[in-house]
Amino acid sequence: MAQKTQQLLQSINNPDDLKKLDINQLPELCQELRTFIIDELSQNPGHLGASLGVVELSVALHYVFNTPYDRIIWDVGHQAYAHKILTGRRDRFHTNRQLGGISGFPSPKESEYDSFGVGHSSTSISAGLGMSIAAHLNNEDRQVVAVIGDGAMTGGLAFEGINNASINPNNLLIILNDNHMAIDPIEGGLSNFLGRIHISPTYNRLRFRLYKLLRRMHIITDSSRGKIIRFTNSLKSLRANTGNNIFEGLSIRYFGPVDGHNIELLIDTLHQVKQFNGAKVVHIITKKGKGYKPAEKLATVWHAPGEFDPKTGERIFRYDGQKPPLFQDVFGHTLLELAQSNEKIMGITPAMPSGCSMCIMMKEMPERVFDVGIAEGHAVTFSAGLAKEGLLPFCNIYSSFMQRAYDNVIHDVALQNLNVVLCVDRAGVVGSDGATHQGLFDLAYFRCIPNLTIASPLNEIDLRNLMYTAQLPDKGAFVIRYPRGRGVLLDWKKPFEELPIGKGQLLSDGTDAALLSIGPIGNIAQKALATLATKGISVAHYDMRFLKPIDEEILYHVGKNFAKIITLEDGVISGGFGSAVLEFMADKGYKPSVMRLGIDDQFVEHGTQAELYHLLGLDEEGIASSIEKFINSDIL
């Protein structure tokens, strides 16, 4: 827990308490807030770097605006830790991302200060515009602020929102938090554009010194706010390369850039822009990890560093012996290995080269890996374009992020039957990031799309072989989904083997029932069946490996020989793998009793993977118990 000597922070239970402080006390409060975040996250890991970068902004927003009546939307949501601490959740912050604790992202269910749920990115401008127009239609004098940063501005939805904001009457304030980073450094033209309009240190000092001088001379006062905006905008003519930027070109007023770590300047700027009607952008410059040297130096590593010593900056790894590799690392090393022998292979990632381990290939073959920014739809269609011209893209997107690219998968890949390999990382129960990040829907939402091969590996060797198979000639559109976390094998780097499309495998024989599973959750099932065997319960276990095309030979055999069938998947059961088995049995006239194990019709909140699997009845104990009850029941 953070030290209790932070007197200013301990006095703040809501933004009204914050407003009681003199503006000269706010730098000290910001320092206390940083220390609190560092201390807490050193023991209870979370998103460190982004939250440290917006401490001054968080304080300034709640100091100037009348929250929660005025709305603040944080995008991406992992920037919101300081906001949560200032809005009544300081004493619960040690439960952040823990089962039953507060969410790591803004959640309206948790607090009225969380104006909109933002677990993914690039939604704030669209949502904020809707809120602002609603306030206008309801004759409410409400301010709406969309804070967009940490890479979220590269998402296509952000540009759609800006375009619409420029033509509809609204009073939306967009704060562009420019820290040059998402998780990894931002790539692309927008980043270069923002770099070009950054003011020089000399210009920044000149502008702020002139502003303070004019305030001392009472030429600019609190009662004449707005003059400073016109004054600073006029100073822009002193700079080279002035002219319209993308915001001004859309008739959205642009102010900045502003030093995002100068609390007095931030507060003055926010007070001033409040007076202007219409959509407007305040461009602030911040440093990810600000105030903590290790995080400033290695922003990617310290985005979410795990446990660490706050004094030394040494990260703590709780290692109790040799462990199997992370699935993402198996993917990264295998992709490089395949690319070294197949010159057509390209790597595409939407701002996650480190998260998905495509950085391994990127380091060795930078010209063949493309980080397209937080733009999943573009990543898929860009991959389709590469495939149309004979290249072989491996497009890696997290399961929950792939939802943003659904239309692109259908129209640009599947409909044209292009050879794109969609690698769906973080499938299944993800853990502490909660409902917005659980990868529970991909089996169901992909299964209904024609021309897709959909597979999930049982282990690391299967993952390698599926990747190898997918890059062989004439395989078409290929989906490989795998989970967050470690596999089960220490000796996993085996020679490649082509896997027959649409074929599963018998893992263990049995007589009382048949268990059909797909993906790594089959390893948990194997343990559960071993437990049942000690009770004299004999269950055959088939690893189906492919959802589409599904292995009909196995299904025919199971339909003929078993009166009871269990299906198991780490995804929603509505429309997923279990549904596919039920449909086959019904279509072919088989009438077994079928129990589907998976995720019921619900969103799964945050907690460790082990805790969530236990609550869902999908751990070893839960699977064994469900199967035993099913076999011993009279239902046929």
MARTI-99648 format. One line per field, with one value per residue (C-alpha): residue number from 1; z, y, x. Coordinates in steps of 0.2 Angstrom, whole numbers, plus 5000, padded with zeros to 4 digits. Each point is the difference from the previous one (the first is absolute). Layout:
<recs>
n <- (NUM|...)
z <- (Z|...)
y <- (Y|...)
x <- (X|...)
</recs>
This chain:
<recs>
n <- (1|2|3|4|5|6|7|8|9|10|11|12|13|14|15|16|17|18|19|20|21|22|23|24|25|26|27|28|29|30|31|32|33|34|35|36|37|38|39|40|41|42|43|44|45|46|47|48|49|50|51|52|53|54|55|56|57|58|59|60|61|62|63|64|65|66|67|68|69|70|71|72|73|74|75|76|77|78|79|80|81|82|83|84|85|86|87|88|89|90|91|92|93|94|95|96|97|98|99|100|101|102|103|104|105|106|107|108|109|110|111|112|113|114|115|116|117|118|119|120|121|122|123|124|125|126|127|128|129|130|131|132|133|134|135|136|137|138|139|140|141|142|143|144|145|146|147|148|149|150|151|152|153|154|155|156|157|158|159|160|161|162|163|164|165|166|167|168|169|170|171|172|173|174|175|176|177|178|179|180|181|182|183|184|185|186|187|188|189|190|191|192|193|194|195|196|197|198|199|200|201|202|203|204|205|206|207|208|209|210|211|212|213|214|215|216|217|218|219|220|221|222|223|224|225|226|227|228|229|230|231|232|233|234|235|236|237|238|239|240|241|242|243|244|245|246|247|248|249|250|251|252|253|254|255|256|257|258|259|260|261|262|263|264|265|266|267|268|269|270|271|272|273|274|275|276|277|278|279|280|281|282|283|284|285|286|287|288|289|290|291|292|293|294|295|296|297|298|299|300|301|302|303|304|305|306|307|308|309|310|311|312|313|314|315|316|317|318|319|320|321|322|323|324|325|326|327|328|329|330|331|332|333|334|335|336|337|338|339|340|341|342|343|344|345|346|347|348|349|350|351|352|353|354|355|356|357|358|359|360|361|362|363|364|365|366|367|368|369|370|371|372|373|374|375|376|377|378|379|380|381|382|383|384|385|386|387|388|389|390|391|392|393|394|395|396|397|398|399|400|401|402|403|404|405|406|407|408|409|410|411|412|413|414|415|416|417|418|419|420|421|422|423|424|425|426|427|428|429|430|431|432|433|434|435|436|437|438|439|440|441|442|443|444|445|446|447|448|449|450|451|452|453|454|455|456|457|458|459|460|461|462|463|464|465|466|467|468|469|470|471|472|473|474|475|476|477|478|479|480|481|482|483|484|485|486|487|488|489|490|491|492|493|494|495|496|497|498|499|500|501|502|503|504|505|506|507|508|509|510|511|512|513|514|515|516|517|518|519|520|521|522|523|524|525|526|527|528|529|530|531|532|533|534|535|536|537|538|539|540|541|542|543|544|545|546|547|548|549|550|551|552|553|554|555|556|557|558|559|560|561|562|563|564|565|566|567|568|569|570|571|572|573|574|575|576|577|578|579|580|581|582|583|584|585|586|587|588|589|590|591|592|593|594|595|596|597|598|599|600|601|602|603|604|605|606|607|608|609|610|611|612|613|614|615|616|617|618|619|620|621|622|623|624|625|626|627|628|629|630|631|632|633|634|635|636)
z <- (5000|4997|5014|5011|5001|4984|5009|4985|4991|5016|5002|4983|4999|4985|4988|5012|5012|4986|4996|5018|4996|4995|4983|5007|5010|4984|4995|5017|4998|4983|5008|5014|4987|4990|5015|5005|4982|5000|5018|4996|4983|5006|5011|4990|4981|4988|4986|5007|4986|4993|5017|5005|4984|5004|5018|4997|4987|5012|5014|4988|4993|5017|5006|4985|4996|5010|5000|4999|4993|4987|4991|4998|4989|5001|4984|5002|5017|5008|5001|5014|5016|5006|4996|5010|5015|5000|4998|5016|4997|5008|5015|4988|4987|5007|4993|4983|4987|5013|5002|5008|5000|4989|4981|4992|4987|5002|5004|5002|5011|5012|5002|4993|4996|4987|4986|4987|5000|4991|5000|4982|4991|4988|5006|5010|4986|4994|5017|5006|4984|5004|5018|4995|4987|5013|5012|4986|4996|5019|5003|5012|5003|5001|4995|4992|4999|4990|5005|4986|5000|5003|4982|4999|4987|4987|5000|4986|5011|5007|4983|4996|5016|4996|4983|5007|5014|4987|4993|5014|5014|5016|5013|5001|5007|4993|5010|4989|5012|4989|5008|4984|5007|5000|5009|4987|4991|4988|4982|4985|4992|5015|5012|4987|4998|5019|5001|4987|5010|5016|5006|5004|5018|4996|4993|5014|5013|4991|4999|5018|5006|4990|5006|5018|4997|4993|5015|5012|4990|5001|4981|5001|5016|5005|4995|4982|4997|4981|4996|5004|4987|4987|5006|4999|4983|4994|5006|4988|4986|5006|4997|4984|4991|5007|4991|5002|5009|4998|5014|4993|4983|5007|5008|5018|5010|5005|5015|5004|5002|5019|5012|5008|5016|5004|5011|5001|4981|4998|5012|4992|4983|5005|5008|4984|4987|5011|4993|4982|4992|4988|4998|5005|5002|5014|4995|5015|5000|5014|5004|5003|5017|5006|5017|5001|4991|4996|4992|4990|4993|4995|4997|4991|5014|5013|4992|5011|5009|5013|5017|5004|5013|5000|5007|4988|4985|5000|4993|5010|4992|5011|4991|5008|4987|4982|4992|4983|4988|4997|4985|4993|5001|4991|4987|4998|4999|4988|4989|4998|4996|4987|4992|4998|4989|4991|4993|4997|5019|5007|5018|5004|5017|5006|5013|5009|4994|5018|5006|4987|4998|4982|5006|4998|4981|5000|5007|4987|4985|5003|4981|5001|5016|5000|5016|4994|5016|5010|4984|5000|4985|4990|5005|4993|4984|4998|5002|4987|4988|5003|4997|4984|4992|5005|5017|5016|5015|5018|5008|5019|5009|5018|5000|5008|4989|4984|5003|4993|4984|4997|4985|4992|5003|4991|4985|4997|5005|5000|4986|4989|5007|5002|5008|5017|5016|5014|5016|5015|5015|5018|4996|5014|5018|5001|5018|5009|4985|5002|4990|4986|4996|5003|4984|5001|4984|4985|4998|4999|4989|4988|4998|4989|4987|4984|4993|5017|5008|5019|5011|5018|5006|5015|5004|4993|4988|4992|4999|4990|4989|4997|4995|4988|4993|4997|4990|4988|4982|4997|5018|4999|5014|5016|5019|5014|5017|5016|5018|5011|5011|5000|4991|5007|4992|5004|4984|4987|4986|4989|4981|4990|4995|4989|5009|4989|4999|5010|5010|5018|5011|5014|5016|5011|4998|5011|5000|5011|4990|4987|5004|4985|5003|4989|5005|5015|5012|4995|5011|5015|4995|4999|5018|5005|4991|5009|5016|4994|4996|5018|5003|4987|4987|4983|4987|4982|4996|4983|4996|4985|4995|4986|5003|4981|4991|5015|5000|4994|5001|5019|5002|4990|5011|5016|4995|4996|5016|5014|5009|5009|4993|5008|4990|5008|4994|5008|4991|5000|4997|4990|4982|5004|4999|5011|4988|4985|5008|5004|4983|4992|5012|4996|4981|4999|5011|5015|5017|5014|5016|4998|5013|4995|5011|4996|5004|5003|4994|5010|5000|5011|5011|5007|5010|4998|4986|5014|5010|4985|4993|5018|5000|4983|5004|4987|5011|5004|5015|4991|4984|5010|5010|4986|4990|5015|5003|4982|4998|5016|4995|4993|4985|4984)
y <- (5000|5018|5010|5009|5016|5007|5013|5009|4985|4992|5015|4998|4988|5009|5014|5012|4998|5002|5017|5006|5000|5015|4999|5001|4984|4990|4995|4992|4991|4994|4993|4991|4993|4993|4993|4991|4993|4993|4993|4991|4993|4994|4987|4998|5001|5011|5013|5011|5011|5007|5005|5009|5010|5008|5004|5019|4998|4990|5013|5015|4992|4997|5017|5010|4990|4996|4981|4988|5012|5005|4984|4994|4985|4992|4992|4988|4996|4994|5018|5003|4994|5018|5004|4985|5005|5018|4994|4990|4984|5004|4988|4986|5003|4985|4989|5006|4986|4987|4989|5010|5016|5015|4999|5005|5010|5013|4991|5010|4985|5004|5019|5015|5008|4987|5008|4986|4982|5001|4984|5000|5016|5014|5001|5016|5013|4991|4997|5017|5008|4990|5006|5018|5000|4992|5014|5013|4992|4999|5018|4995|5011|4985|4999|4984|4996|4985|4996|4990|4994|4986|4996|5000|5014|4988|4991|5002|5004|5015|5008|4996|5009|5015|5001|4999|5013|5013|5000|4998|5014|4994|5006|4986|5002|4988|4999|4991|4993|4998|4989|4992|4983|4987|4984|5002|5016|5006|4998|5009|5017|5006|4999|5009|5013|5003|5001|5014|5010|4999|5016|5002|5002|5018|5004|4992|5010|5016|4998|4995|5014|5013|4993|5002|5017|5006|4993|5009|5016|4996|5001|4982|4995|4987|5011|5002|4981|4997|5014|4988|4988|5013|5006|4983|4996|5016|4995|4985|5011|5002|4982|4992|4988|5007|4998|4989|4983|4986|5006|5018|4993|4992|5017|4993|5013|4995|5006|4995|4991|5002|4993|4986|5000|5018|5000|5019|5002|4985|5008|5017|4992|4989|5016|5009|4987|4997|5017|4995|4992|4986|4985|5004|4991|5003|4992|4996|4992|4988|4986|4983|4994|5018|5002|4982|4999|4981|5003|5015|4991|4984|5005|4984|4989|5011|5001|4985|4994|4988|5001|5010|5009|5018|5006|4991|4997|4982|4989|4985|4983|4987|4985|4983|4989|4997|5004|4997|5015|5013|4996|5018|4996|4983|5010|5013|4988|4989|5014|5005|4982|4999|5017|4995|4986|5008|5017|5004|5000|5017|5005|5013|5006|5014|5008|4984|4994|4997|4993|4987|4998|5005|5011|4984|5000|5019|5001|4988|5005|5018|5002|4985|5005|5014|5008|5009|5008|4997|4997|4982|5002|5008|4986|4987|5009|5004|4982|4996|5012|4991|4983|5006|5004|4983|5003|4990|5011|4994|5012|4999|5008|4997|4991|5014|5013|4990|5004|5017|4992|4988|5009|5000|4981|4996|5012|5002|4983|4986|5007|5001|4983|5008|4991|5010|4992|5008|4996|5003|5003|5001|4989|4993|5007|5014|5005|5016|5012|4994|5000|5011|4989|4982|4991|4990|5003|4996|4982|5005|5015|4992|4984|5007|5008|4990|4996|5000|4986|5002|4990|5001|4990|4989|5005|5008|4987|5001|5019|4998|4987|5010|5015|4989|4993|5017|5006|4985|5004|5001|5001|5015|5010|4992|5005|4993|5005|4997|5007|5012|4991|4985|4984|4982|4995|5003|4991|5009|5005|4984|4998|5007|4988|5003|4998|4993|5013|4996|4986|4997|4987|4987|5005|4986|4986|4997|4992|5010|5016|5010|5017|5011|5015|5013|5010|5000|4998|4981|4999|5005|4987|4986|5003|5000|4984|4992|5005|4992|4984|4997|5000|4987|5012|4997|5015|5000|5016|5008|5015|5007|5013|5007|5009|5002|4989|4989|4982|4991|4983|5002|5007|4985|4988|5009|5002|4981|4994|5012|5004|5015|5013|5014|5015|5012|5017|5016|5011|5004|4984|5010|4997|4993|4982|4992|5007|4993|4982|5002|5005|4986|4987|5008|5001|4981|4993|4996|5002|5000|5010|5015|5011|5015|5007|5018|5018|5003|5016|5012|5012|4994|5013|5002|4988|4988|4987|4986|5009|5003|4982|4994|5011|4995|4982|4997|4995|4982|4999|5008|4990|4984|5004|5005|4984|4989|5007|4999|4981|4996|5009|4991|5012|4991)
x <- (5000|5005|5007|4988|5011|4992|4990|4993|4994|4993|4989|4992|4985|4991|5004|4991|5014|5013|4992|5003|5019|5010|5007|5017|4997|4996|5018|5003|4983|5006|5016|4990|4989|5014|5008|4984|4998|5018|4998|4984|5004|5017|4990|4984|5005|4991|5002|5014|5008|4984|4992|5016|5000|4983|5001|5000|4986|4990|5002|4997|4984|4991|5007|4992|4984|4985|5001|4990|4987|5013|5006|5018|5003|5017|5006|5009|4993|5017|5004|4987|5009|5002|4983|4993|5011|4993|4982|4997|5010|5016|4997|4995|5013|5010|4986|5003|4998|4997|4985|4986|5011|4999|5003|5016|4989|4986|4984|4983|4995|5013|4999|4990|5016|5004|4990|5002|5007|5017|5010|5004|5006|4995|4981|5001|4997|4985|4993|5004|4992|4984|5000|5003|4986|4989|5004|4996|4983|4996|5005|5013|5015|5011|5019|5006|5018|5007|5018|5008|5018|5012|4998|4981|5000|5006|4984|4988|4985|5009|5001|4982|4995|5011|4992|4983|5004|5005|4982|4988|4997|5009|5011|5012|5018|5012|5017|5013|5012|5016|5013|5007|4995|4987|5007|5014|5005|4987|5003|4992|4996|4990|5015|5011|4987|4999|5018|5001|4988|5009|5006|5018|5006|5005|4983|4991|5010|4998|4981|4998|5011|4991|4983|5006|5007|4984|4990|5012|4996|4982|4998|4994|4989|4988|4986|5007|5003|5001|5012|5014|4993|5000|5017|5008|4992|5007|5018|4998|5004|5017|5004|5005|4989|4984|4983|4985|5002|4988|4989|4999|4997|4984|4995|5004|5009|5018|5009|5018|5011|5000|5012|4989|5011|4998|4985|4998|5000|4988|4988|5001|4998|4985|4991|5003|4994|4984|4994|5000|4985|5002|5012|5018|5016|5013|5016|5011|5017|5004|5013|4994|5007|5003|5008|5007|5016|5000|4983|5005|5015|4992|4981|4996|5006|4992|4983|4995|5016|4993|5007|5015|5011|4994|5016|5012|4989|5005|4986|4995|4998|4993|5008|5000|5008|5000|4983|4992|5001|4987|4989|5004|5018|4998|4990|5014|5015|4990|4995|5018|5005|4987|5004|5018|4995|4985|5004|4981|4996|4997|4995|4986|4995|4989|5012|5004|5017|5006|4984|4998|5019|5001|5014|5011|4998|5000|5017|5007|4989|4994|4995|4988|4991|4987|4993|4985|4995|4984|4990|4994|4988|5014|5012|4989|4996|5018|5004|4987|5009|5016|4992|4992|5017|5007|5008|4995|4996|4999|4989|5000|4986|4994|4983|4990|5008|4996|4982|5004|5005|4985|4994|5017|5002|4984|5001|5018|5007|4987|4989|5015|5007|5017|5015|5001|5005|4991|5009|4988|5010|4992|4986|4989|5001|5013|4999|5003|4996|4982|4984|5007|5015|4993|5002|4984|4991|5011|4995|4982|5002|5013|4990|4986|5012|5003|5017|5009|5010|4999|5012|5006|5016|5000|5018|5015|5005|4983|5001|5016|4993|4984|5011|5010|4985|4991|5015|5000|4993|4981|4995|4988|4995|5006|4996|5011|4994|5010|5000|5009|5013|5011|4998|5004|5016|5018|5007|4989|5011|4998|5001|4985|4986|4986|4983|4985|4987|4984|5007|5001|5008|4995|5009|4993|4987|4985|4983|4988|5000|5010|5008|5003|5011|5009|5016|5011|4986|5001|5015|4990|4987|5013|5004|4981|4998|5015|4991|4984|5009|5004|4982|4997|4993|5006|4999|5007|5009|5001|5010|4991|5013|4990|4983|4998|5000|4996|5005|4984|5009|5002|4982|4992|5010|4995|4982|4999|5009|4996|4983|5008|5012|5008|5007|5013|5006|5008|4987|4982|4989|4987|5005|5017|5008|4987|4986|5009|5000|4982|4995|5010|4991|4983|5003|5006|4986|5010|4992|5013|4999|5012|5007|5009|5014|5005|4996|4981|4991|5010|5015|5014|5008|5018|5010|5014|4998|5000|4987|4989|5001|4995|4985|4995|5001|5014|5014|5005|4988|4986|5001|5002|4985|4989|5004|4997|4983|4996|5005|4991|4984|4985|4999|5001)
</recs>
